[in-house]
Amino acid sequence: MDNSGESMDKRQITVLGLGNVLLADEGFGVKVVLKMDRYYRFPENVSLIDGNVLGLNLLGVVSEADHLIVVDAIKNKGEPGTLYRLAGDQIPQRIRAKNSLHQVDFLETLTLAQALGDVPETVIVGVEPKDIVSVREKLTPEIKARMNPCIDMVLAELDRLGVPYERTSGEQGATSDVPSHPFQDCED
């Protein structure tokens, strides 16, 4: 391997799913990342993280990444199911809109990482939710249908970074008949 490829392999790339899986479409980001973990294999320098609603507890995850791809439900006053990609200056503006409690905590986490000099290149991809208040573990049908297109957006970001990946048979995240995570089915 040449030196340029070797240095690229040392970059830490984190795909972080945010959301509360108990509030319908609010759990979109977590479910997308879990589905990616189940159906794709990535190099060791790529981490898929279920960030749930951990907020400031994610500071270590954020500050260790060179590139951060966040997957989330994004309220942007659009039609439910609309996909978004936010980068650069768009991120603070959208998060400051305080669309959900975890986004406020995530902004604080990014701000603190920036103060520490550890803010990664960040891209947020996500979907306009239909329902983020109903207490239920399943996504609405319109939002569930946007999971694969959102995964394609994340994979496009990894392509942009030159990260290889491969599709698996679906056994990546499950090593036995007992799910390793209560949401292992990932809305399949």
C-alpha positions as CSV (number, residue, x, y, z in Angstrom):
1,M,0.0,0.0,0.0
2,D,1.3,3.5,-0.8
3,N,1.8,6.1,1.9
4,S,-1.2,8.2,0.9
5,G,-3.6,5.1,1.4
6,E,-1.9,4.3,4.6
7,S,-2.5,7.7,6.1
8,M,-6.1,7.6,5.0
9,D,-6.6,4.4,6.9
10,K,-5.5,6.2,10.1
11,R,-8.4,8.7,9.9
12,Q,-11.2,7.9,12.4
13,I,-14.6,8.1,10.7
14,T,-17.6,7.9,12.9
15,V,-21.2,7.3,11.7
16,L,-23.4,8.4,14.7
17,G,-27.1,7.7,14.8
18,L,-29.1,10.0,17.1
19,G,-32.6,9.8,18.4
20,N,-35.0,8.2,20.8
21,V,-36.2,4.9,19.5
22,L,-39.2,4.9,21.8
23,L,-40.7,8.0,20.0
24,A,-41.7,6.8,16.5
25,D,-39.7,8.7,13.8
26,E,-37.4,10.3,16.4
27,G,-35.5,7.0,16.4
28,F,-34.7,7.2,12.7
29,G,-31.0,7.9,13.0
30,V,-30.3,5.1,15.5
31,K,-32.3,2.6,13.3
32,V,-30.4,3.6,10.1
33,V,-27.0,3.1,11.9
34,L,-28.2,-0.3,13.3
35,K,-29.3,-1.4,9.8
36,M,-26.0,-0.3,8.3
37,D,-24.2,-2.3,11.0
38,R,-26.3,-5.4,10.2
39,Y,-25.9,-5.2,6.4
40,Y,-22.5,-3.7,5.7
41,R,-18.9,-4.3,6.7
42,F,-16.5,-1.4,7.1
43,P,-12.8,-1.1,7.8
44,E,-11.6,-0.8,11.4
45,N,-11.2,2.9,11.3
46,V,-15.0,3.3,10.7
47,S,-17.2,3.2,13.8
48,L,-21.0,3.0,13.7
49,I,-22.3,4.3,17.0
50,D,-25.8,4.2,18.5
51,G,-25.7,7.6,20.1
52,N,-29.4,7.5,21.2
53,V,-30.0,10.7,23.1
54,L,-26.6,10.8,25.0
55,G,-25.8,14.5,24.3
56,L,-22.7,15.6,26.1
57,N,-21.8,12.0,26.9
58,L,-20.8,11.8,23.2
59,L,-18.0,14.3,23.6
60,G,-15.4,11.5,23.6
61,V,-16.9,9.9,20.4
62,V,-17.0,13.3,18.7
63,S,-13.6,14.5,19.7
64,E,-11.9,11.2,18.6
65,A,-13.3,11.4,15.1
66,D,-11.6,13.0,12.1
67,H,-14.8,12.8,10.1
68,L,-18.3,12.6,11.7
69,I,-21.4,11.6,9.8
70,V,-24.5,12.1,12.0
71,V,-27.8,10.5,11.1
72,D,-30.9,12.0,12.6
73,A,-34.5,13.1,12.2
74,I,-34.4,16.7,11.1
75,K,-37.4,19.0,11.5
76,N,-37.0,21.5,8.7
77,K,-40.6,22.4,8.0
78,G,-40.6,20.2,4.9
79,E,-42.8,17.3,3.8
80,P,-42.4,14.2,5.9
81,G,-39.8,11.9,4.3
82,T,-37.7,14.7,2.8
83,L,-34.0,13.9,3.0
84,Y,-31.5,16.5,4.1
85,R,-27.7,16.9,4.0
86,L,-26.3,19.6,6.2
87,A,-22.6,20.6,6.3
88,G,-20.5,23.5,7.3
89,D,-22.4,26.6,8.4
90,Q,-25.7,24.9,7.9
91,I,-25.2,22.7,11.0
92,P,-25.3,25.3,13.8
93,Q,-28.2,27.1,12.2
94,R,-30.4,23.9,12.0
95,I,-29.4,22.6,15.5
96,R,-30.0,26.0,17.1
97,A,-33.6,25.7,15.9
98,K,-33.9,23.3,18.8
99,N,-36.0,20.7,17.0
100,S,-35.5,18.2,19.7
101,L,-33.8,17.9,23.1
102,H,-30.9,15.7,21.8
103,Q,-30.1,18.2,19.1
104,V,-29.6,20.9,21.8
105,D,-27.2,18.5,23.6
106,F,-25.5,17.6,20.4
107,L,-24.9,21.3,19.6
108,E,-23.4,21.7,23.1
109,T,-21.2,18.7,22.4
110,L,-20.0,20.1,19.1
111,T,-19.4,23.5,20.7
112,L,-17.4,22.0,23.5
113,A,-15.4,19.8,21.0
114,Q,-14.6,23.0,19.1
115,A,-13.5,24.8,22.3
116,L,-11.1,21.9,22.9
117,G,-9.9,22.0,19.4
118,D,-11.2,18.6,18.6
119,V,-14.2,19.2,16.2
120,P,-14.2,16.8,13.3
121,E,-15.4,17.6,9.8
122,T,-19.1,17.0,10.3
123,V,-22.0,16.2,8.0
124,I,-25.5,15.6,9.1
125,V,-27.9,13.5,7.0
126,G,-31.5,12.8,7.9
127,V,-35.1,12.8,7.2
128,E,-38.0,15.1,7.9
129,P,-40.0,13.1,10.5
130,K,-43.8,12.7,10.4
131,D,-44.3,11.7,14.1
132,I,-41.8,12.3,16.9
133,V,-44.2,12.4,19.8
134,S,-46.1,9.0,19.7
135,V,-44.7,6.5,22.1
136,R,-44.0,3.5,19.8
137,E,-40.9,1.7,18.6
138,K,-41.8,1.6,15.0
139,L,-41.2,4.3,12.4
140,T,-44.2,5.6,10.4
141,P,-44.4,3.9,7.0
142,E,-43.4,7.1,5.1
143,I,-40.2,7.4,7.2
144,K,-39.4,3.7,7.2
145,A,-39.4,3.9,3.4
146,R,-36.6,6.5,3.6
147,M,-34.1,4.3,5.5
148,N,-32.4,2.8,2.4
149,P,-32.2,6.2,0.6
150,C,-30.6,7.7,3.8
151,I,-28.2,4.8,4.0
152,D,-27.3,5.6,0.4
153,M,-26.5,9.1,1.5
154,V,-24.2,7.9,4.3
155,L,-22.5,5.6,1.8
156,A,-22.0,8.5,-0.6
157,E,-20.3,10.4,2.2
158,L,-18.0,7.4,2.8
159,D,-17.3,7.2,-0.9
160,R,-16.4,10.9,-0.8
161,L,-13.9,10.1,1.9
162,G,-12.5,7.2,-0.1
163,V,-13.7,4.6,2.5
164,P,-14.3,1.0,1.2
165,Y,-17.2,-1.0,2.4
166,E,-19.1,-4.1,1.4
167,R,-22.6,-5.4,1.6
168,T,-23.0,-8.5,3.8
169,S,-25.7,-11.1,4.1
170,G,-27.2,-9.3,7.1
171,E,-25.3,-11.3,9.7
172,Q,-22.8,-8.6,10.5
173,G,-24.6,-7.4,13.6
174,A,-26.1,-10.7,14.7
175,T,-23.9,-13.6,15.8
176,S,-26.6,-15.8,17.2
177,D,-30.4,-16.1,17.2
178,V,-30.5,-13.7,20.2
179,P,-30.4,-10.1,19.0
180,S,-27.5,-8.2,20.4
181,H,-29.6,-5.0,20.6
182,P,-33.4,-4.8,21.4
183,F,-34.0,-3.1,18.0
184,Q,-31.9,-5.6,16.0
185,D,-34.6,-6.0,13.4
186,C,-34.0,-2.3,12.4
187,E,-37.4,-2.0,10.9
188,D,-36.9,-4.8,8.3
